[in-house]
Every structure is written in structure tokens, then in C-alpha cells.
């Protein structure tokens, strides 16, 4: 060992210690933990699947039994045989109120042979007239005609009713007179409430999925993976349980497990599969009553399925062995390396204190000897350069101080300019005109991401009528604020040419004006100059509203549901010129909302997803019945709660207004 250098001596001792203790222990421990984790993971998945089966069957079978009893009622059959008889219809709906109280969701639907769709819930009085008539040519109605052709007397599905605007777990029961199919009766469970109850108590890393015999997902914690009945075949094919499995061999194993579970109802079939890129223990069971599978996957890397307390004694023993090995290793290192290095360290400390005349210890033929000789050369060079370096440091320090002072002054100038720009931008916003014209019948939520932003809103009075709108320019901060100046000038020019009463013409002329302003500018390709916009003209005398949008929608609510009126598909200033058209809507007793995409794109929540259109519609529906000042506070608080600690991604603007029938009548 005397001929080995310091590096060879250290590596030899370290490799010996690792070979003796760490490598075999780590391999054995890893294999043992994996085996235990997989065993308990399969057991947990099997038990959780059987428990989920019972949690699912209890509420579903109750609702299905009630729906079947309602479908087989004498009054139901009498009316379905003669749907045009008003007395039979009256007796049916009187009896249906009793079933409505018993259904968990307090709602039911009926489809007669015409086929007309009836729907009632506890949000209002019983309606004995059809909501709408189903058509074979409508894709959204295809579920009814396909279900009526099914030989099974009932069907369970997750689907969206586009007319009612609700997403539910539907129970569809055929009304039969012998072999003749007269119509359909059923009810639904609110999907959010059903998922909350079904998924309650699920541990992290454990996922429960329900799918049909074709693999179409019916229940999943992520609603975007559910295959709704009204979807096309191509959309449904992308939302299958087979699509969750990462490998072809595992998909074949899943198909075999599905066949085994189908042949042995009530028996949980286990397997291993890669779901969402993670190895998972999986168990599935088939429910013949519902013709569904229940599957539980346990992510072996996340789920806490094994109590590792038994590892503590083993780790303590391993630590004791490692401690003894480290003592021996430390003694060897001290004798071979640290003692010579300490002698050299004392000399280096003296040199670092400015004593360059110290005597260096004699070095041997190894690296420490070479290091001692190198220190001697270094001490001489340091002595000769110390004065020069100190002078350079003083000069550089003074230069840095001067540069910092200039930078601080420049930074203050920029901040003052941006604050002044913010005052100018706020000055062009028509807050005072909105208050004078609409008063408590409006509210505005304007939140730029930075001190200045790329969103603004407009108002132009036209006698008793008025023009309102919201514009979202590309970009934010200073660039977005400058774009608002151009956009505001272009809109004012367009209103002067087309008049305030034609929103579509204003958008067309604004688009042309923006193109003319920027036609000669040499702008980088990465700089976006397009903008989304929505304008509405309020005609109080006619009780109407004219709307036109460029990639921005208008939301309207009468208190029960929220309707969305989409604008044109192209923004102003895009590469291809868009076409904009007016949409005329009734004005009275409806609340209208114009929203920029900064709110829709804001990330937050538990998983950091965007706020999204569906969550916005739900929020507007929940606050539509409140006064507008309370709506403003509710929308602001909902945004704050959802955003949490996430940063604001874009400028956010919400403009809402409402005209009541009494005010319109008084004005006209």
C-alpha cells in the first residue's frame, strides 16, 4: 500500500466497506420490500374492490327498483297506451309525484311513444307538458333509440342532457306492454354527489373505476375520462379502461381478467398493470345486476398499504454494522491521509493569514508531497500579486457602487413611468359613465396581471340605449397596455363610422383599422397583435340586445340555467380576416356576462387545472339569483378561493349587467 497514492488508498477502503455491507444489504432489502408491497397491494385492491361493489349496489339497486316499479305501474301503462288522453296523463303525473319524493335526486323523466321528453325535479312545480321531442336525426337523441332497441328492460349510463344542461348517472327503464315497448321512465343521480359518496374514504394512490362490458368508463375520479352515452363512437373509444393500460401485453391480461370476472360474478380477479405510467396492483369484479365492472388500482409507489414499523429494528442493526465499518474506515483514512493533510493545513492557514515566510513540511513521493511543493510556488506568487489585486478590488468596488446607483435611479424612473401609465389606462375606463347609466344594474371585475394590462372595457351612450363591450388584447403588462391604446382608438373610429347600434359592423371596422395601423410596422413574428372582443348594443325601447363577438362569448342567465352564445371563431387582427354577425336576444329579466379568457385559463384547485368554461357556467348559475353587487363579491371570492397560492396567469375582466322588465317598461 506504500506505493499507492492518496486516491488509491481512499477508493480501496471505501470500495471494501461498500462491498462488505451496503451492496448485498440494499439488494436484499429492496427485493423483500417489493415482494411485501406487491402482496399487500393485491390484497388491498381485492378487498377494496369488493367493498366498492357493495357501496355501489346499495344506492343503485334502490333507485333502479323504484324506477322499475314506476315503469310497471298501472297508471303508467294506461297513459303510455294512449299518450294523448289528458285525464290519463293527469292521473300519471299525480302518482309520479310520490315517486319523485322517494327518488334520491327528487327528479324523474318520462319519454312517451311520440317520443316526447318530460322532466320534473324539486326546483319547481310539476310540469305536465313535454320539454322537447326526440328525433332520430339528432345525434344527442341517439341514446334513446338505441336503448329502446336493447333486449334488456333497463340501461344504466352516465350522460349529459344538453337541453336540460345537467350531467347525471341515469337509470333508463323501458315501459313494456308484453313485448311491445311503449316508452321509457327513469331518474338520475347527480354525478358530483354520486362520485363524492362513492369515492369517499379512498386513500391516496387508490383509484376506483366503473366500466361496462365493452370497457367504456362510466365512473372515474376524473370526469374528463368518462364515456358519456351521447358521445360519438370515436370519442367513446378514447375513454375506455383499455386506454388507461400502458402496454399491449397488459391489455391482453386485462381482457382475460374481464372474461374471468364475467364467468365468476362476485369474485375479485387480481392482476398487475401499468396505469398512468405507474405499476399498480389491480382487482376487478363483475356486477351482473348492472352489467358493469368495478376496478380498483393501487399505485404501489404512492399508496401506503404496508406498515413499515418492522423495518426499524432491521435498520438499527444495519446502522450498527455500518457504524463499526465507518470506525474502521475512519481510522484507516486518518492514518493514511488526514494526519499528513492536517500538517499541510496548518501551513496553509498561516499563508492565508498573510505569513508567506513559513516553512512547508517535507513531502513524500505521493500527492501530498506534490501538494506541499505546489503551496510553496503559490505562496511566492500570491505575495507578488497581493498589492495589485487589492488595488483592482478597490477600483472595481467603486465602479460597482456607481453602477448600482445609476441602476437604482433608472429602476425608479421605470417604476414611476409604469405607475403613470396605470393612471392613464384607468382614466380611459368608463367607470363613471357605467355608474351614471346603469347604476346598481351592473358590476365590473377588472384585474390586470401586472400594474397595467391588456384588458379594457368600453361604454358608449346612445340616447336611452347604450353600447357595452370587453376587449382582450394579446399580451399583458406594458406591451398589452400599449395595445389597448391602439385598440381603443380603432374602436372609437369604428363606432364613429358604423354607429353604436351595429356591434358586428363595429368589429369588422375595428379589425380593418387595426390592420391599417400595423400594416407598415416591422413587427417580430413572436409578437401577437390580435385581440378578442365582445360588444352588445342594448335597445331598451325594443327590450332587445344585439351581440357580436370575436373569440369571446356572451353568457346569459334567467336564474335557472346559464346559456352561452359564442362569438365568431376568429379574433380581430388574425392572419385570416374573420366574419362577424349580430345575434339578437331578449333583454328583460336576464343577467348577462362578458368574460375574458384570463378567468377561464386561471390555474388553481387541488390539481392546478384551469378554471374552465364548465366551472364558470356552474359559478354563474349559482349566483345568478343574487343582486349584482353580491354577485360581484361572490365571483371575486370564488376566483380567490380557486386560485389559492397559484400566480395570476393573465389579465381578468368580467362585465355583467341586467335590465328588469319593470325598468324597461318605465323607460319605454
C-alpha positions, 0 to 999 in steps of 0.5 A: 500500500506504500506505493499507492497514492492518496486516491488509491488508498481512499477508493480501496477502503471505501470500495471494501466497506461498500462491498462488505455491507451496503451492496448485498444489504440494499439488494436484499432489502429492496427485493423483500420490500417489493415482494411485501408491497406487491402482496399487500397491494393485491390484497388491498385492491381485492378487498377494496374492490369488493367493498366498492361493489357493495357501496355501489349496489346499495344506492343503485339497486334502490333507485333502479327498483323504484324506477322499475316499479314506476315503469310497471305501474298501472297508471303508467301503462294506461297513459303510455297506451294512449299518450294523448288522453289528458285525464290519463296523463293527469292521473300519471303525473299525480302518482309520479309525484310520490315517486319523485319524493322517494327518488334520491335526486327528487327528479324523474323523466318520462319519454312517451311513444311520440317520443316526447321528453318530460322532466320534473325535479324539486326546483319547481312545480310539476310540469305536465307538458313535454320539454322537447321531442326526440328525433332520430336525426339528432345525434344527442337523441341517439341514446334513446333509440338505441336503448329502446332497441336493447333486449334488456328492460333497463340501461344504466349510463352516465350522460349529459342532457344538453337541453336540460344542461345537467350531467347525471348517472341515469337509470333508463327503464323501458315501459313494456306492454308484453313485448311491445315497448311503449316508452321509457321512465327513469331518474338520475343521480347527480354525478358530483354527489354520486362520485363524492359518496362513492369515492369517499374514504379512498386513500391516496394512490387508490383509484376506483373505476366503473366500466361496462362490458365493452370497457367504456368508463362510466365512473372515474375520479376524473370526469374528463375520462368518462364515456358519456352515452351521447358521445360519438363512437370515436370519442367513446373509444378514447375513454375506455379502461383499455386506454388507461393500460400502458402496454399491449401485453397488459391489455391482453391480461386485462381482457382475460381478467374481464372474461374471468370476472364475467364467468365468476360474478362476485369474485375479485380477479387480481392482476398487475398493470401499468396505469398512468405510467405507474405499476399498480396492483389491480382487482376487478369484479363483475356486477351482473345486476348492472352489467358493469365492472368495478376496478380498483388500482393501487399505485404501489409507489404512492399508496401506503398499504404496508406498515413499515414499523418492522423495518426499524429494528432491521435498520438499527442493526444495519446502522450498527454494522455500518457504524463499526465499518465507518470506525474502521474506515475512519481510522484507516483514512486518518492514518493514511491521509488526514494526519499528513493533510492536517500538517499541510493545513496548518501551513496553509492557514498561516499563508492565508493569514498573510505569513508567506515566510513559513516553512512547508513540511517535507513531502513524500513521493505521493500527492501530498508531497506534490501538494506541499511543493505546489503551496510553496510556488503559490505562496511566492506568487500570491505575495507578488500579486497581493498589492495589485489585486487589492488595488483592482478590488478597490477600483472595481468596488467603486465602479460597482457602487456607481453602477448600482446607483445609476441602476437604482435611479433608472429602476425608479424612473421605470417604476414611476413611468409604469405607475403613470401609465396605470393612471392613464389606462384607468382614466380611459375606463368608463367607470363613471359613465357605467355608474351614471347609466346603469347604476346598481344594474351592473358590476365590473371585475377588472384585474390586470396581471401586472400594474397595467394590462391588456384588458379594457372595457368600453361604454358608449351612450346612445340616447336611452340605449347604450353600447357595452363591450370587453376587449382582450388584447394579446399580451399583458403588462406594458406591451398589452397596455400599449395595445389597448391604446391602439385598440381603443382608438380603432374602436372609437373610429369604428363606432364613429363610422358604423354607429353604436347600434351595429356591434358586428359592423363595429368589429369588422371596422375595428379589425380593418383599422387595426390592420391599417395601423400595423400594416407598415410596422416591422413587427417580430413574428413572436409578437401577437397583435390580435385581440378578442372582443365582445360588444352588445348594443342594448335597445331598451325601447325594443327590450332587445340586445344585439351581440357580436363577438370575436373569440369571446362569448356572451353568457346569459342567465334567467336564474335557472340555467346559464346559456352561452352564445359564442362569438365568431371563431376568429379574433380581430387582427388574425392572419385570416380576416374573420366574419362577424354577425349580430345575434339578437336576444331578449333583454328583460329579466336576464343577467348577462356576462362578458368574460375574458379568457384570463378567468377561464385559463386561471390555474388553481384547485387541488390539481392546478387545472384551469378554471374552465368554461364548465366551472364558470357556467356552474359559478354563474348559475349559482349566483345568478339569483343574487343582486349584482353587487353580491354577485360581484363579491361572490365571483371575486371570492370564488376566483380567490378561493380557486386560485389559492397560492397559484400566480395570476396567469393573465389579465381578468375582466368580467362585465355583467349587467341586467335590465328588469322588465319593470325598468324597461317598461318605465323607460319605454 
